[in-house]
Amino acid sequence: MAKHEIILRVNVTNPLAGVTMQVQEGKDRLLPPCETKPDKISFEFPITVDLSAGSPNFLGKFAHGPKDARFIYVDSGSYAGQSGTQWNRRAKISLMKITYAQIQELISSPGSKLEVTINGIGKDGGPVCASIPSAADGWRIIK
């Protein structure tokens, strides 16, 4: 079977107090956090990966962008459905450094997830936004 569903976990550390964050699902739906603490917000969701071409191709409603540059959006402020806020931002977390070997390990380890952690505050002191280079290499398998 070339297509597999895997679970991704995105952790946002040091989220800006009072600013809503959600993962963008498709064009206009939002996924709320599965866990919220003052110092960390976490999201978990399934994503489909097609391995028929030899390298992972991420598919489904959480995968955005062209085939060779897929990413996840973490929306904040008004983009995350919050009203009465000055913030309207989206952070892009690349899926392109997730390897074939990592996917194979996930498939052979039921209950495992791929996890990445990003800092929730951007350089300007607002919610993190734009592409997050540090996240690209940060995908790791958790059991």
C-alpha positions as CSV (number, residue, x, y, z in Angstrom):
1,M,0.0,0.0,0.0
2,A,1.5,3.3,-1.1
3,K,-0.8,5.7,1.0
4,H,-0.6,5.8,4.8
5,E,-2.2,7.9,7.4
6,I,0.1,9.2,10.1
7,I,-0.4,11.4,13.1
8,L,1.4,14.8,13.4
9,R,1.8,16.7,16.6
10,V,2.7,20.4,16.6
11,N,3.8,22.0,19.8
12,V,3.9,25.8,20.1
13,T,6.0,26.8,23.1
14,N,5.7,30.3,24.7
15,P,2.5,31.2,23.0
16,L,1.6,34.9,23.2
17,A,-0.9,35.3,26.1
18,G,-4.4,36.2,25.0
19,V,-3.9,35.2,21.3
20,T,-5.8,32.3,19.9
21,M,-3.9,29.8,17.7
22,Q,-5.4,27.0,15.6
23,V,-4.1,24.8,12.7
24,Q,-5.7,25.5,9.4
25,E,-7.7,22.6,7.9
26,G,-8.4,23.1,4.2
27,K,-9.2,26.7,3.1
28,D,-11.6,27.8,5.9
29,R,-11.8,25.3,8.7
30,L,-9.7,25.5,11.9
31,L,-8.5,22.8,14.3
32,P,-8.4,23.8,18.0
33,P,-5.6,22.6,20.2
34,C,-5.7,19.2,21.8
35,E,-3.8,20.6,24.8
36,T,-3.5,24.1,26.2
37,K,-1.1,25.2,28.9
38,P,0.2,28.7,29.7
39,D,3.6,27.7,28.2
40,K,2.6,25.3,25.4
41,I,-0.2,24.7,23.0
42,S,-0.4,21.3,21.1
43,F,-2.2,20.1,18.1
44,E,-2.6,16.6,16.8
45,F,-4.1,15.6,13.4
46,P,-3.9,12.9,10.8
47,I,-2.2,13.5,7.4
48,T,-2.0,11.2,4.5
49,V,1.4,10.4,2.9
50,D,1.8,8.8,-0.5
51,L,5.1,6.9,-0.8
52,S,4.6,5.6,-4.3
53,A,7.1,8.0,-5.8
54,G,9.9,7.1,-3.4
55,S,9.8,10.3,-1.5
56,P,6.9,11.3,0.8
57,N,4.0,13.3,-0.8
58,F,1.8,14.8,1.9
59,L,-1.9,14.9,1.1
60,G,-5.2,15.9,2.7
61,K,-6.8,18.9,4.3
62,F,-3.9,19.9,6.5
63,A,-1.2,19.8,3.8
64,H,-0.9,23.1,1.9
65,G,1.2,24.3,-1.0
66,P,2.6,22.6,-4.1
67,K,3.7,18.9,-4.0
68,D,7.4,19.8,-3.7
69,A,6.9,22.4,-0.9
70,R,4.1,21.2,1.4
71,F,3.6,22.8,4.7
72,I,1.1,23.2,7.7
73,Y,-0.4,26.5,8.6
74,V,-0.6,27.5,12.3
75,D,-3.0,30.5,12.3
76,S,-3.2,33.1,15.1
77,G,-5.4,36.0,16.0
78,S,-8.2,36.8,13.6
79,Y,-7.0,34.1,11.2
80,A,-7.6,31.6,14.1
81,G,-11.2,32.9,14.5
82,Q,-10.4,35.3,17.4
83,S,-12.4,38.6,17.3
84,G,-11.3,41.9,18.7
85,T,-7.6,41.3,18.2
86,Q,-4.9,43.2,16.4
87,W,-3.2,40.0,15.2
88,N,-3.8,38.2,12.0
89,R,-1.0,35.9,11.2
90,R,-0.1,32.4,9.8
91,A,3.1,30.4,10.5
92,K,4.2,27.9,7.9
93,I,5.8,24.6,9.1
94,S,7.5,22.7,6.3
95,L,6.8,19.0,5.8
96,M,9.6,18.6,3.3
97,K,12.3,17.4,5.8
98,I,10.2,14.5,6.9
99,T,12.0,11.5,5.5
100,Y,10.9,8.3,3.9
101,A,12.7,6.4,6.7
102,Q,10.7,8.3,9.4
103,I,7.5,7.4,7.6
104,Q,8.5,3.8,7.4
105,E,9.3,3.8,11.2
106,L,5.9,5.3,11.9
107,I,4.1,2.7,9.9
108,S,5.9,-0.1,11.7
109,S,5.4,1.4,15.1
110,P,1.6,1.7,15.8
111,G,0.8,4.6,18.1
112,S,3.8,6.6,17.1
113,K,3.6,10.2,16.0
114,L,5.8,12.7,14.2
115,E,6.3,15.8,16.4
116,V,7.7,19.3,15.9
117,T,8.1,22.2,18.3
118,I,8.1,25.8,17.4
119,N,8.4,29.0,19.5
120,G,5.1,30.9,19.5
121,I,6.5,34.4,19.6
122,G,8.1,36.0,16.5
123,K,11.1,38.3,16.3
124,D,8.8,41.4,16.6
125,G,7.2,40.1,19.8
126,G,3.9,39.2,18.1
127,P,2.7,35.7,17.3
128,V,5.1,33.6,15.2
129,C,4.5,34.0,11.5
130,A,5.8,33.3,8.0
131,S,8.0,30.3,7.3
132,I,9.8,28.8,10.3
133,P,13.2,27.6,9.2
134,S,14.0,26.1,12.6
135,A,11.0,23.8,12.4
136,A,12.1,22.2,9.1
137,D,14.7,19.9,10.7
138,G,12.9,19.4,13.9
139,W,10.5,16.6,13.1
140,R,11.1,13.6,15.4
141,I,9.2,10.4,16.2
142,I,7.5,10.0,19.6
143,K,6.0,6.9,20.9
